[in-house]
Amino acid sequence: MIMTLEQVLDFVREQRAAGRTIALANGVFDLLHVGHLRYLQGAAAEADVLVVAVNDDAAVRRLKGEGRPIMPGAERAELVAALRGVDAVVLFDDDTVTPLLEAIRPDVHCKGTDYTVETVPERATVLAYGGRTAIVGDPKDHHTREIVRKLAATHEDGAPRQQDA
């Protein structure tokens, strides 16, 4: 379910009152691919409830540059919300997930395998409120930019484009 921050905070309070643990994962999720799926499955396994924070369009442009996102934030959030194991999705406009971590205070903050626990930028924030960081998903072998590159190198009929000589 896609929620506002206020709705997520209420949802998390209700889940904690019922004795459930909370995990938070975040990302752009532009052109949803198997790497995203494996990351979110890994995150869902870390706690009873999974909240996913999706960068809004303005944040994606700042982080990834012009031409991104490919899909609007509302559609990216809808796709993520439809995945099994995802309990709540919230769009956010910050360049980092730190403000959401401070507001939600998940038991587990999940990051992909392009990080180690020691290199997660928000690690100090999570430690400060008593949470833990988990590295989840498969090796970072899937990239939206590679999918875009392959699409750009292919004609509509699927034939490869010829490189200029």
N, C-alpha and C positions, 0 to 999 in steps of 0.2 A: 504494500500500500504506500502511495506517495503521500508524504505529510509535510506540513510546515514545521519549522523548528519547535514552535510551541506544542504542536501535536506530538512530535517525537518525544519531547520532554515529558509530557503527560503519559504517553505510551510506556516509556522507560520506567517511570515511577510505578505504574501499574504492574509491570513485569517484575520489577524488584520486590514489590509488596507481595507478589505471588511466589517469591523465592527463586526467581530465574536470574541467570547471569546474562550479561550483555556484551556483545562484541561489536566493534565498529570497524568497517573497512571503508576505504574511499578511493576515488579515482575519476577519470574522465569518462571512460567506457564509450568512446567514440568508435563506431563500427565494432560492435560486440563480437568477440572471437573466443576461441577455446581457452586461451590463456586467462581471459577475464573469468570465464566459467570456473576454471580450476582454482583460481584465486578466491572467488566467492564461496565455492564449496569448502575450501580449506578454512576460510574464515568462519563459515557456519558451524564447522565442527569444533570450534574453540569455545563456544558458549551456547546457552539455551536459545538466545535471541540474537539475530543479526540485523543491525542497522547499517545501511550503506549510504554514504555521503557522496553525491555526484556533483562535480564542479559545474557551476552554471556557465552559460555561453561566454560572458565577459571574462570570467576567470580562465577559461580554456584559451581564449585569444591571448591573454597576457602570458599564459604558461607555454603555449604551443605555437603561437604566432598567427599571422593572418592566414585565412583559408581554413582555420579550425575554429570551432568544431565542424565536422562534416554534417552531423545530425544535431538538431536543436535539443537543448537540455531537457525539455519536457518529454521528448521521445526517448532520449537515452535513459531517463529516469523510469519511464514506463517499461522499457525492455528489462532493465535490471529488476524492477519490482515484480515482474512476471516470473523470475527464476525461482525454482524451488530452493528453499533454505533462506531466502531473503524475506525478512519480516517487515521491514520499514525502509523507505528511501526518502532522503531529504536532499534537495538541491542547496548548494552553498556557494557564496560569492567571494570568499576569501582565497588568497593565494596559497594558504596552508590550512590544514584541518585543525590546527591548534585551538581556535576559538570554539569549535564544535566539541573537541575533546574536553575542554574546560567546562562546557555547559552540560554535556551528557555524562561525562566521567565513566566511560565503559570499563567493564572489568578487564577487557582485552582489546588492545588496539592492534589490528591486523594489517601487515604490510606484505608486499610481494617479495619474491626472491631476488629482486635486484637490490635489496637491502640486506644487512645483517642487523641483529638487535642493536648492536652498538652504533650503526650508522643511520638509524631511523631519526629524521630531524626532530620529531615530536617526543622522543624518548624521555627527555627530562620532564616534560609536562605530564606524561603518563606516570612516571615514577613519583612525581610530587603529590599526586592524589592517591597513590597506592595501587594503581593498575599495573598490568603487565603488557609487554609487547610480544607478539607472535609473528614469525615469518611463515607465510603460508603460500600454497600454490605450487605449480611446477616451475622448472627453470624458465627464465624470461626469454623464451625462444619465439614468442609471438608478439608482433608489433603492428599497431595500426598504420604507422608510417610505411611499413613494408607492404601492407595490403594496398595502400594508396599508390605506392610506387609501381606495383604490379598492374594495378588497374590502369594507370597512366600509360604503361608500356604495352597495352593491349587494345586492339580495335574492338568495335562493338560486336563483331562476329567471333571474337575470341582469338583471332590470329595475332601473333606478335607484331608490333610496329617495327618497321625497319629503321635502324639508326642512320642518321645523316652521315655521309662519308666525307 
